[in-house]
Amino acid sequence: MHLKGTGIFVTEDELKTVQTAQSCSGMCLSGGNPMGDPGYEVYLLTKKYNPPQGAGLNQKTGEFMLP
């Protein structure tokens, strides 16, 4: 499947936040508190950037992509 770019990019810092959340996802702090929620981080970015419905974030480029 070839994805189509939307031309909507997040900042480098925002992309690093998503990448960090992805790398920590599934890990737990002491006491069982979960770390990293990349889905929530991307959700916050969709609220900020308002990409087209169905767009996802490319975690390598920081661009919202459509199927």
N, C-alpha and C positions, 0 to 999 in steps of 0.2 A: 504494500500500500504506500502510495506517495502522499506525503502531507503537504499542505499548502500554507505558506507563511502569511501571517496577517499584517506584518509590519509593525506590530505592537511589541516593544521590548521592555522588560523590567530593568531596573538599575543593577549594576554589578553587585552592590551590597545586598539587594533583595534576592538576587540569584544565589549568592553565597548562603543566605539564610535558609533558602529552600534546600540547597545541596547539603548543608549541615544537618537539617532536620531529617533528610532522607538517609544520611549515613548513620544517624543515631536511632532511627526508627526501629522499634522492637527491643531496644535496650531499656533497662530499668535502673533507676537510682535505688539506693538503699531504702527499704520500706516498701518496695514494689511500685514506686511512682514511675510511670512511663516517660520516656524521653522522646523528643522528636515527633512531630506530626506534620509531615510534608503536605498532606491533603489540606489541612487547615491553613498552612502558610500560603498555598496556591489559592485557596478560597479567598483569603484576605486580599491577595493581589488581583483576583478577578473583580472584587468589589472596587478596588482602586482604579484599575485600567479599563474595566468594562469591555472585554474582548467579545467577539461574536459568540452566540450560543453554541456550545459544543466544542469550543476551543480548549486545548490543553497546553501546558507550558513545556517547552523543550528545555530540559535541565542542562543542556550543554551550551545553548546559544542565548537563552533567556527570552526567546520569542514565543508568543502564543501562536499555536499551529492549529489548523483545521484538517479534518480527514478528507 
